[in-house]
Amino acid sequence: MSEVLRIENLKAYYIQILAGKKIYVKAVDNVNLTVRSNEIVGIIGESGCGKSTLARAILADFSPPLQYISGSVILRAKNGKELELHKLSRDMLRRYVWGVEMALVPQFAMNALTPTLRIRRIIMDIMKSHFENVEEEKVVERASKIFQSIGLPGDVVDRYPFELSGGMRQRVVLGLVAMLGPSIMIADEPTSALDVSTQKIVLKTILDLKKQGYVGSIIFITHEIGAARQIATRFNVMYAGKIVEEAPTEEFIEKPYHPYSSLLIRSIPDVAEVLYYGGSRMKKEFTSVAGAPPNLAEPPTGCRFHPRCPYAMNVCRREEPPMIHIESNRFVACWLYVKK
């Protein structure tokens, strides 16, 4: 599959001024990531690891206090041209990229709809911000078709957001994204704050939009490995502003390489029952990941996970591990796997 998005050595820091001194919070620090055509990539990790900031950085949404430091975000547009998003102005991004080429479903998207406007009005405002001479009848007809395809009543366009349940509002936002047919949809914690049955509906909605061709590739950001496992074909594990492991989903679940990945899986009840080590199947008890993600204004030297890692060595405290190729489609940044 061809690449639609390539992120190379991307750094995006929050800039804070404390006592007249600049503080750099390294939320996205030298991240490399690729997204291929029509695939679903999961980005997983604890809260506070930089996942949502990475979503903003992918969109090149660098507004204070978030600042672009270095690296590149390269998108292959629908017309086949490569766009260096980090070099475009906000006006260019807003008009030609956001929504049309790449769209974000933000955290708590159910609260993103203006409560005093009917869904019809919200749809028209979105379309008019991107296109001229928009015909309301045709737009509403298309919106109704999309809403019905994801299990919403066709007349939802004439309702106010407060008349809808949380799950319905979430699906309306997903439907609004589909209206513009982006080649990449970034879903940031789309199942957070939803009950289990509603989560299942939202996941099905995302898959349905992809199967029906309303969206292309999907970047699925979550701390819920169980949800990501149901939808993503490939995982990228993020910790303290860095990608520490990349692997196909089921291979990752069966045999995580990075110590953080292993502890993360074992902390989740629905995938913690069985892990595979060296080809043998072993029962593992539910556990928790000790400690908390570090302060990204003063991250640890070397590997950022070493203060919490049960396998930490001296080199882990001194030097940052390189991302190395372990086996087919498996990459990990850990000194345990670097040949001495």
Long-range contacts (C-beta under 8 A, 24 or more apart in sequence): 1-36, 1-37, 1-38, 1-39, 2-36, 2-37, 2-76, 3-34, 3-35, 3-36, 3-37, 3-76, 4-35, 4-36, 4-37, 4-75, 4-76, 4-183, 4-184, 4-216, 4-217, 5-33, 5-34, 5-35, 5-58, 5-73, 5-74, 5-75, 5-76, 5-102, 5-184, 5-217, 6-33, 6-34, 6-35, 6-72, 6-73, 6-74, 7-31, 7-32, 7-33, 7-34, 7-58, 7-71, 7-72, 7-73, 7-74, 8-32, 8-71, 8-72, 8-74, 9-70, 9-71, 9-72, 10-57, 10-70, 10-71, 10-72, 10-73, 10-86, 11-68, 11-69, 11-70, 11-71, 12-53, 12-54, 12-56, 12-57, 12-62, 12-66, 12-67, 12-68, 12-69, 13-66, 13-67, 13-69, 14-53, 14-65, 14-66, 14-67, 15-64, 15-65, 15-67, 16-65, 16-297, 23-297, 24-297, 25-296, 25-297, 26-241, 26-296, 26-297, 26-299, 27-53, 27-54, 27-66, 27-241, 27-296, 28-53, 28-54, 28-57, 28-241, 29-240, 29-241, 29-242, 29-296, 29-299, 30-71, 30-242, 31-57, 31-71, 31-241, 31-242, 31-243, 32-243, 32-323, 33-58, 33-236, 33-243, 35-184, 35-217, 35-219, 36-217, 37-216, 37-217, 38-210, 38-216, 38-217, 39-217, 39-218, 39-233, 39-234, 40-210, 40-217, 40-218, 40-220, 40-231, 40-232, 40-233, 40-234, 41-217, 41-218, 41-219, 41-220, 41-232, 41-233, 41-234, 41-235, 41-236, 42-220, 42-221, 42-222, 42-228, 42-229, 42-231, 42-232, 42-234, 42-235, 42-236, 42-249, 43-219, 43-220, 43-221, 43-222, 43-235, 43-236, 43-238, 44-221, 44-222, 44-223, 44-225, 44-228, 44-235, 44-236, 44-237, 44-238, 44-264, 45-223, 45-237, 45-238, 45-239, 45-264, 46-223, 46-239, 46-264, 46-289, 46-293, 47-223, 47-293, 48-292, 48-293, 49-238, 49-239, 49-240, 49-241, 49-293, 50-238, 50-240, 50-241, 50-242, 50-296, 51-188, 51-221, 51-222, 51-223, 51-238, 52-107, 52-188, 52-189, 52-221, 53-241, 54-221, 54-238, 55-104, 55-186, 55-188, 55-219, 55-221, 58-102, 58-186, 58-219, 59-85, 59-93, 59-97, 59-98, 59-102, 59-104, 59-186, 60-85, 60-86, 60-88, 60-93, 60-97, 61-93, 61-98, 62-86, 63-90, 75-101, 75-102, 75-183, 75-184, 76-183, 77-101, 77-183, 78-183, 94-129, 95-130, 99-126, 99-129, 99-130, 99-177, 99-180, 99-182, 100-130, 100-180, 100-181, 100-182, 101-182, 101-183, 101-184, 102-182, 102-183, 102-184, 102-185, 102-186, 103-177, 103-180, 103-182, 103-184, 103-185, 103-186, 103-215, 104-185, 104-186, 104-188, 105-173, 105-174, 105-177, 105-185, 105-186, 105-187, 105-188, 105-190, 106-188, 107-188, 107-189, 107-192, 108-189, 108-192, 108-193, 109-169, 109-170, 109-173, 109-174, 109-190, 110-166, 110-167, 110-169, 110-170, 110-173, 110-193, 111-169, 112-173, 113-161, 113-169, 113-172, 113-173, 114-161, 115-160, 115-161, 115-162, 116-160, 117-160, 117-161, 118-157, 118-158, 118-159, 118-160, 119-143, 119-156, 119-157, 119-158, 119-159, 119-160, 119-161, 119-172, 120-157, 120-158, 122-176, 123-157, 123-176, 123-179, 126-176, 126-179, 126-180, 127-179, 130-180, 139-179, 142-179, 143-175, 143-179, 146-175, 146-178, 146-179, 146-214, 147-171, 147-172, 147-175, 149-208, 149-212, 150-174, 150-175, 150-205, 150-208, 150-209, 151-201, 151-205, 166-193, 166-194, 166-198, 167-194, 167-198, 167-201, 167-202, 170-194, 170-198, 170-202, 170-205, 171-201, 171-202, 171-205, 174-202, 174-205, 174-206, 174-209, 175-209, 177-209, 177-215, 178-209, 178-214, 178-215, 181-214, 181-215, 182-215, 182-216, 183-215, 183-216, 183-217, 184-215, 184-216, 184-217, 184-218, 184-219, 185-209, 185-215, 185-216, 185-217, 185-218, 185-219, 186-218, 186-219, 186-221, 187-218, 187-219, 187-220, 187-221, 188-221, 189-221, 189-222, 189-223, 190-220, 190-222, 191-222, 191-224, 191-227, 192-222, 192-224, 199-227, 203-227, 203-230, 203-231, 206-231, 207-231, 224-268, 225-253, 225-264, 225-265, 225-268, 225-271, 226-268, 226-270, 226-271, 229-253, 229-271, 234-329, 237-261, 237-264, 239-293, 239-304, 239-305, 240-293, 240-294, 240-296, 240-299, 240-304, 240-305, 241-296, 241-299, 241-304, 242-304, 242-333, 243-323, 243-333, 244-305, 244-332, 244-333, 244-334, 245-331, 245-332, 245-333, 245-334, 246-329, 246-330, 246-331, 246-332, 247-329, 247-330, 247-331, 248-329, 248-330, 251-329, 251-330, 257-326, 257-330, 257-332, 257-334, 257-337, 258-305, 258-332, 258-333, 258-334, 259-305, 259-309, 259-310, 259-311, 259-334, 259-336, 260-289, 260-305, 260-308, 260-309, 263-287, 263-289, 264-289, 303-333, 303-334, 303-335, 311-336
